[in-house]
Amino acid sequence: MAAAGPPSYKQSGLSEESRVVAHVEDGKVASGANELYNPDIDVSGIDERKLMRKIDSRTIPWLSFLYLFAFLDRTSIGNAKLYSMEADLHLTDTQYLLCLTIFFISYAIFEVPSNVILKRLRPSVWLSALMFLWGVMMTVQGLVHNYTGLMAMRWMLGTFEAGLFPGVAYYLSCWYKRSEFGIRVAIFFSAATVSGAFGGLLAAVISKMEGVGGKPAWAWLFILEGLATVVAGAMSFWIIVDFPDDAKFLTVAERTVVIRRLQGDNQFSAGGERLRWKYIKAGLTDWKTYVSMAVYFGIDMPLYAFALFLPSIINQVCPRRPIPLATCYKATPANLLTVPVYTLACISTCTVGFLADRYRNRGLFNLGCLGIAAAGYIILIASRNPTLSYVAVYLAACGIYPCIRDAWASNNMEGSYKRSVALAMMISSGNLQGAVSSNVYRANQTPWYPMGHGLVLMYIMFGIISTLCLRYFLKAENARRDRGERDEIIEGHRGGLEINGRFASVDEARREKGDKWSGYRYTL
């Protein structure tokens, strides 16, 4: 069970008075800290629960709504494909797959720089600008006439969408304690499942506009979704709130409580951190970054393969003769059949997020979800029965979407710049797998796609192995700290090892070492 853990300085003989304590408990601040944020502010009248509900209402709903648009815009090409897009643009199967692939290349390239810019700018400015611009690209995507135009728009769409998911993951980590972060990210990410359900319904409705203005149904799908995104992006400038230390919807006392809560949760940089190269370097060189990237590999490739090709999978696994599921599904029924799949995935995502926060054992929940996803794809590989394959799709969705990676990674990174870079790197590496998933479901593999399902299953097994490795390494590191092997030398106190550094105070050790400080405990 992961928590901040018993600090190793107790084993080194450090006095309790030397601790930096700043936490809020039942609305009252207990502190013995010389690093206390806004020490002159009285926060005794702040109700912490009401404050958190206030913050939740201003952050989670709108950000989830924005991610719904993001995921809808990037995956609606799968719905559009069923309405003769390939024929109208004279695309070969390879060209269509390349149009899917190029999105993820630009997406992966621009995630890390976007997160650094987000830290330097206000979220209300940067996130709303990104959304407005990708909405424009989505709209223009409906106006293209050939393969080259579609490729260019998919590249630009990936460029501007790149900053939203890693940016919001980092942004939320600046508001919530580690034990509160998972359910918020789960609710935010559940918008991807809602977008899947909504995308199918929307495609079915917009298909009725076939021929309006001389444009096909697939073009109207892109145009209308893009215009809605442009409007949402423009509105976001006034709706998205900034970081806790300058959020205008909170009073000074409320902002103080938010930051002191984070400081008490071993997020030492919550009170403010200046950009320094060493913080960027820390994110780039931390072993947790790279093991977490491996976890992302095993989750994001199945996620994008599922989202991009679910309509096609359902459309193709149908038989050519009547059975209880009816005859071969045409475009609109196939899109509609994705709705209940994503609805169940949404419920599963929020449930797992809540339970993982409550029990603080994210690795085990990850393993359970990946096991369910593996079972679903094993059935898809073996089955030649449409009804059984459709049931397996539910298992796959309920295993892939709830997988925990953003909250787990954020829980184990201290330092705002380090966390922003590490999260962006991990999410970028995972999204790069979308370039792989875009090419595994080939037209010559219909209707059962054995190669595509097999490769997704291989990635899931890789995700299981990397999750086991990350959990093992974190548990081993916590044990070393419990044994005092990571204790620093603090001037004026007994104990500690020279190899772990020498510091004037515990405050300095916490500040300089971040999550490498001996009193920090990793979330398992």
Secondary structure, DSSP 8 states (H G I E B T S, - for coil): --SS---GGGTTT--GGGS--EEEETTEEEE--SS-SSTT---TT--HHHHHHHHHHHHHHHHHHHHHHHHHHHHHHHHHHTTTHHHHHT--HHHHHHHHHHHHHHHHHHHHHHHHHHHHS-HHHHHHHHHHHHHHHHHHHTT--SHHHHHHHHHHHHHHHTTHHHHHHHHHHTTS-HHHHHHHHHHHHHHHHHHHHHHHHHHHHHGGGTTGGG--HHHHHHHHHHHHHHHHHHHHHHHS---GGG-TTS-HHHHHHHHHHHHHTT-GGGG-----HHHHHHHHH-HHHHHHHHHHHHHHHHHHHHHHHHHHHHHHSS-SS--TT-SS--HHHHHHTHHHHHHHHHHHHHHHHHHHHHH--HHHHHHHHHHHHHHHHHHHHH---HHHHHHHHHHHHHHHTT---HHHHHHT--SHHHHHHHHHHHHHHHHHHHHHHTTSS-GGGTTT-HHHHHHHHHHHHHHHHHHHHHHHHHHHHHHHHHTTTT--EETTSS---GGG-EESSHHHHHHHHGGGSTT-----
